[in-house]
Amino acid sequence: MKKFTLIGAIFLSLFNVYAQDLIDLNIEHKCSRAKFYKNHHKTSKDIIQTPLLYDYDVKFYFLDLNVENNTVDISGNVTINASVVAAELDTFALELVDELTTDSVLINGISLTFFHINNEIFVPLILSLEQGANFSAQIFYHGTPPSGGFFSGISTEYDSTWNKNVTWTLSEPFNARQWWPVKQVLTDKADSVWCFFTTSNTNKVGSQGLLTAVTPMPDEKVRYEWKSRYPIDYYLISFSVAEYQDYSIYAKPAELQGDSILVQNFIYDSPGCLPHYKSDLDRTAVYLEFLSERFSLYPFFEEKYGHCQAALSGGMEHQTMTTLDGFGISIVSHELCHMWFGDNVTCATWSDIWLNEGFATYADFLATYDYAGGEYPKIWLNNAHNFVKSQPDGSIYVPPEEVAYDNVERIFDSRLSYWKGALIIHMIRFELQNDELFFQVLKNYQIQFADSTATATDFINVLNETTGSDFTEFFDQWYYGEGYPVYNLDWEQENGYFKLESAQTASAPEITPLFKMHIPYKLLFNDGTDTTIILYQSNNDTIFSIPINKTIDDIQVDPDNWVLKEVASINSVNENSDDLHFSLFPNPANAELNIYTKTTSVYKVSIFNLSGKEFYNNEVKQPNIKINVSDLKPGAYFHLYSRRGNNYGRGGCIRT
């Protein structure tokens, strides 16, 4: 899911969370097995569901619903085929918000008494079902669900840009129950799903899998019949209904040897809408082919990928048919990546949402690198680093106690789950120093956990097994730990050796006081050449001594932003370096300021007033220069010398 946009250097993260209280489970007189949980549910907002949900395994969902493009009102029935996994099943349970009315419940075709209370439905069985028994439950219901906010289960809006009404669903993480009766347990994927939606015949309805039929119905209605045979998690089932047009194209991943994958786009049927988005939509096929090479073949290739346009201010990776409001490179690549990381392999707990969102965000970088090119990848990384470092602490891992109905924004914390999550993937790539091996890790993970769920521990195991390295400490620091390292560096070159004194502190030292890690250093020589060395620091204070024959003119710390860090200072005490040999005269100056240095390299001179306003900035290619300061008002000023992005000298001067 992506619900924010990167514009230039600005990260916008607006989470309007619909907070649903978990209220008293008050059915002890009707369902004895639920009595134990009554008092705990009274006060908790944690994700605590009736344990009866874990007594059966869902095999198949069949949603047969009536929907329209201008209302959230919903009616119809849902069939659930399941098998018993407990020793016995004496009460069938599932989730549905109290705002919706349950009309009847049939178990194996027989109507039974049910109790719909506290957002759950309980159906005591006449005869208990034994372990391994298969059964079918059909729930008829209707009503007006709660709505409002990005995380609302169902929403409707008028899109004023294209003059269309649209209704769509977004069930992640806990709100499938706001529009259909469901078992919201991540580790229980249904083996398949059918989604039938009856609507006005001017509408189209997009959903999962393949559109197998559009059946005329009475009263100028039509029924869109979607079927998918791939395993699917509850929150990835969806619909979007509007007056759409169908714009379908095809992707041809190399692995299919000429065969193709349908990319089906439901776009508003408004004048100018398709021409406006067509080039972006066409690139979806290119991205699908690109990610198939990186991650493995598109996992739902026998059905489709596609988009449903909706007014949700972001995107949601509904399986085989993303719901979104725009089609730029960032959001399309992000949501498409979720078909691998999130849909094919789903996080087994919301604590490990990084497995979904971190990788999808990194796919945004991969697409930016390969298709935007130029300076955009550097800008992407620089913005990501700055955003993550805008706060000193916080873990990517979401502690279980922070996973709650009223704390959805913590699960989908853009700085941590998305952007820091993406950066540690980039760091794993750097640690491996082998792109082929890095992408093989991702492919092996997809293959091993296809159609299933996984935890961060599962990913770490695949990473370790594939690479032959142990990343346990890396994840202790970067995933479960908090913050990032801060470096103060002193360097010199003497007697043919490059000596670097590195003092590492941390932004959240009380949680993660030390980051044992590799850092790349780029050495710039005075003959115009350079080389990069990678040093591993395992203590807070470390001295490195490396034989280097060439004369070092300057150093840069990780100029390509491979690793997350803050460089607080770089000081040169090099006897061969002329970095700090700046002098100026006269001081105070009246009309002309002379600057003298021994350097033979290009450097930059800047002059600021005490408020930080810059009055002079110029690159200098000679050791001695004269600056006309007659236009400056009398007062105190700072002068700053910099070279290749590093600051090397600063002092004061006075204009009389």
Secondary structure in CASP SS format (residue, H / E / C, confidence):
PFRMAT SS
TARGET T0000
AUTHOR 0000-0000-0000
METHOD secondary structure of the structure
MODEL  1
M C 1.00
K E 1.00
K C 1.00
F C 1.00
T C 1.00
L E 1.00
I E 1.00
G C 1.00
A C 1.00
I E 1.00
F E 1.00
L C 1.00
S C 1.00
L C 1.00
F C 1.00
N C 1.00
V C 1.00
Y C 1.00
A C 1.00
Q C 1.00
D C 1.00
L C 1.00
I C 1.00
D C 1.00
L C 1.00
N C 1.00
I C 1.00
E C 1.00
H C 1.00
K C 1.00
C C 1.00
S H 1.00
R H 1.00
A H 1.00
K H 1.00
F H 1.00
Y H 1.00
K H 1.00
N H 1.00
H H 1.00
H H 1.00
K H 1.00
T H 1.00
S C 1.00
K C 1.00
D E 1.00
I C 1.00
I C 1.00
Q C 1.00
T C 1.00
P H 1.00
L H 1.00
L H 1.00
Y H 1.00
D H 1.00
Y E 1.00
D E 1.00
V E 1.00
K E 1.00
F E 1.00
Y E 1.00
F E 1.00
L E 1.00
D E 1.00
L E 1.00
N E 1.00
V C 1.00
E C 1.00
N C 1.00
N C 1.00
T C 1.00
V C 1.00
D C 1.00
I E 1.00
S E 1.00
G E 1.00
N E 1.00
V E 1.00
T E 1.00
I E 1.00
N E 1.00
A E 1.00
S E 1.00
V E 1.00
V C 1.00
A C 1.00
A C 1.00
E E 1.00
L E 1.00
D E 1.00
T E 1.00
F E 1.00
A E 1.00
L E 1.00
E E 1.00
L C 1.00
V C 1.00
D C 1.00
E C 1.00
L E 1.00
T E 1.00
T E 1.00
D E 1.00
S E 1.00
V E 1.00
L E 1.00
I E 1.00
N C 1.00
G C 1.00
I E 1.00
S E 1.00
L E 1.00
T C 1.00
F C 1.00
F E 1.00
H E 1.00
I E 1.00
N C 1.00
N C 1.00
E E 1.00
I E 1.00
F E 1.00
V E 1.00
P E 1.00
L E 1.00
I E 1.00
L E 1.00
S E 1.00
L E 1.00
E E 1.00
Q C 1.00
G C 1.00
A C 1.00
N E 1.00
F E 1.00
S E 1.00
A E 1.00
Q E 1.00
I E 1.00
F E 1.00
Y E 1.00
H E 1.00
G E 1.00
T C 1.00
P C 1.00
P C 1.00
S C 1.00
G C 1.00
G C 1.00
F C 1.00
F C 1.00
S C 1.00
G C 1.00
I E 1.00
S E 1.00
T E 1.00
E E 1.00
Y E 1.00
D E 1.00
S C 1.00
T C 1.00
W C 1.00
N C 1.00
K E 1.00
N E 1.00
V E 1.00
T E 1.00
W E 1.00
T E 1.00
L C 1.00
S C 1.00
E C 1.00
P C 1.00
F C 1.00
N C 1.00
A H 1.00
R H 1.00
Q H 1.00
W C 1.00
W C 1.00
P C 1.00
V E 1.00
K C 1.00
Q C 1.00
V C 1.00
L C 1.00
T C 1.00
D C 1.00
K C 1.00
A E 1.00
D C 1.00
S E 1.00
V E 1.00
W E 1.00
C E 1.00
F E 1.00
F E 1.00
T E 1.00
T E 1.00
S E 1.00
N C 1.00
T C 1.00
N C 1.00
K E 1.00
V E 1.00
G E 1.00
S C 1.00
Q C 1.00
G C 1.00
L E 1.00
L E 1.00
T E 1.00
A E 1.00
V E 1.00
T E 1.00
P E 1.00
M E 1.00
P C 1.00
D C 1.00
E C 1.00
K E 1.00
V E 1.00
R E 1.00
Y E 1.00
E E 1.00
W E 1.00
K E 1.00
S E 1.00
R C 1.00
Y C 1.00
P C 1.00
I E 1.00
D C 1.00
Y H 1.00
Y H 1.00
L H 1.00
I C 1.00
S C 1.00
F C 1.00
S E 1.00
V E 1.00
A E 1.00
E C 1.00
Y E 1.00
Q E 1.00
D E 1.00
Y E 1.00
S E 1.00
I E 1.00
Y E 1.00
A E 1.00
K C 1.00
P C 1.00
A H 1.00
E H 1.00
L H 1.00
Q C 1.00
G C 1.00
D C 1.00
S C 1.00
I E 1.00
L E 1.00
V E 1.00
Q E 1.00
N E 1.00
F E 1.00
I E 1.00
Y E 1.00
D C 1.00
S C 1.00
P C 1.00
G C 1.00
C H 1.00
L H 1.00
P H 1.00
H H 1.00
Y H 1.00
K H 1.00
S H 1.00
D H 1.00
L H 1.00
D H 1.00
R H 1.00
T H 1.00
A H 1.00
V H 1.00
Y H 1.00
L H 1.00
E H 1.00
F H 1.00
L H 1.00
S H 1.00
E H 1.00
R H 1.00
F H 1.00
S C 1.00
L C 1.00
Y C 1.00
P C 1.00
F C 1.00
F C 1.00
E C 1.00
E C 1.00
K C 1.00
Y E 1.00
G E 1.00
H E 1.00
C E 1.00
Q E 1.00
A C 1.00
A C 1.00
L C 1.00
S C 1.00
G C 1.00
G E 1.00
M E 1.00
E C 1.00
H C 1.00
Q C 1.00
T C 1.00
M C 1.00
T E 1.00
T E 1.00
L E 1.00
D C 1.00
G C 1.00
F C 1.00
G C 1.00
I H 1.00
S H 1.00
I H 1.00
V H 1.00
S H 1.00
H H 1.00
E H 1.00
L H 1.00
C H 1.00
H C 1.00
M C 1.00
W C 1.00
F E 1.00
G C 1.00
D C 1.00
N C 1.00
V E 1.00
T E 1.00
C E 1.00
A C 1.00
T C 1.00
W H 1.00
S H 1.00
D H 1.00
I C 1.00
W H 1.00
L H 1.00
N H 1.00
E H 1.00
G H 1.00
F H 1.00
A H 1.00
T H 1.00
Y H 1.00
A H 1.00
D H 1.00
F H 1.00
L H 1.00
A H 1.00
T H 1.00
Y H 1.00
D H 1.00
Y H 1.00
A H 1.00
G C 1.00
G C 1.00
E C 1.00
Y H 1.00
P H 1.00
K H 1.00
I H 1.00
W H 1.00
L H 1.00
N H 1.00
N H 1.00
A H 1.00
H H 1.00
N H 1.00
F H 1.00
V H 1.00
K C 1.00
S C 1.00
Q C 1.00
P C 1.00
D C 1.00
G C 1.00
S C 1.00
I C 1.00
Y C 1.00
V C 1.00
P C 1.00
P H 1.00
E H 1.00
E H 1.00
V C 1.00
A E 1.00
Y C 1.00
D C 1.00
N C 1.00
V H 1.00
E H 1.00
R H 1.00
I H 1.00
F C 1.00
D C 1.00
S H 1.00
R H 1.00
L H 1.00
S H 1.00
Y H 1.00
W H 1.00
K H 1.00
G H 1.00
A H 1.00
L H 1.00
I H 1.00
I H 1.00
H H 1.00
M H 1.00
I H 1.00
R H 1.00
F H 1.00
E H 1.00
L H 1.00
Q C 1.00
N C 1.00
D H 1.00
E H 1.00
L H 1.00
F H 1.00
F H 1.00
Q H 1.00
V H 1.00
L H 1.00
K H 1.00
N H 1.00
Y H 1.00
Q H 1.00
I H 1.00
Q H 1.00
F C 1.00
A C 1.00
D C 1.00
S E 1.00
T E 1.00
A E 1.00
T C 1.00
A H 1.00
T H 1.00
D H 1.00
F H 1.00
I H 1.00
N H 1.00
V H 1.00
L H 1.00
N H 1.00
E H 1.00
T H 1.00
T H 1.00
G C 1.00
S C 1.00
D C 1.00
F C 1.00
T H 1.00
E H 1.00
F H 1.00
F H 1.00
D H 1.00
Q H 1.00
W H 1.00
Y C 1.00
Y C 1.00
G C 1.00
E C 1.00
G C 1.00
Y C 1.00
P E 1.00
V E 1.00
Y E 1.00
N E 1.00
L E 1.00
D E 1.00
W E 1.00
E E 1.00
Q E 1.00
E E 1.00
N C 1.00
G C 1.00
Y E 1.00
F E 1.00
K E 1.00
L E 1.00
E E 1.00
S E 1.00
A E 1.00
Q E 1.00
T E 1.00
A E 1.00
S C 1.00
A C 1.00
P C 1.00
E C 1.00
I C 1.00
T C 1.00
P C 1.00
L C 1.00
F C 1.00
K C 1.00
M E 1.00
H E 1.00
I E 1.00
P E 1.00
Y E 1.00
K E 1.00
L E 1.00
L E 1.00
F E 1.00
N C 1.00
D C 1.00
G C 1.00
T C 1.00
D E 1.00
T E 1.00
T E 1.00
I E 1.00
I E 1.00
L E 1.00
Y E 1.00
Q E 1.00
S C 1.00
N C 1.00
N C 1.00
D E 1.00
T E 1.00
I E 1.00
F E 1.00
S E 1.00
I E 1.00
P E 1.00
I C 1.00
N C 1.00
K C 1.00
T C 1.00
I E 1.00
D E 1.00
D E 1.00
I E 1.00
Q E 1.00
V E 1.00
D C 1.00
P C 1.00
D C 1.00
N C 1.00
W C 1.00
V C 1.00
L C 1.00
K C 1.00
E E 1.00
V E 1.00
A E 1.00
S E 1.00
I E 1.00
N E 1.00
S E 1.00
V C 1.00
N C 1.00
E C 1.00
N C 1.00
S C 1.00
D C 1.00
D C 1.00
L C 1.00
H C 1.00
F E 1.00
S E 1.00
L E 1.00
F E 1.00
P C 1.00
N C 1.00
P C 1.00
A E 1.00
N C 1.00
A C 1.00
E E 1.00
L E 1.00
N E 1.00
I E 1.00
Y E 1.00
T E 1.00
K C 1.00
T C 1.00
T C 1.00
S C 1.00
V C 1.00
Y E 1.00
K E 1.00
V E 1.00
S E 1.00
I E 1.00
F E 1.00
N E 1.00
L C 1.00
S C 1.00
G C 1.00
K C 1.00
E E 1.00
F E 1.00
Y E 1.00
N E 1.00
N E 1.00
E E 1.00
V E 1.00
K C 1.00
Q C 1.00
P C 1.00
N E 1.00
I E 1.00
K E 1.00
I E 1.00
N E 1.00
V C 1.00
S C 1.00
D C 1.00
L C 1.00
K C 1.00
P C 1.00
G E 1.00
A E 1.00
Y E 1.00
F E 1.00
H E 1.00
L E 1.00
Y E 1.00
S E 1.00
R E 1.00
R C 1.00
G C 1.00
N E 1.00
N E 1.00
Y E 1.00
G E 1.00
R E 1.00
G E 1.00
G E 1.00
C E 1.00
I E 1.00
R E 1.00
T C 1.00
END
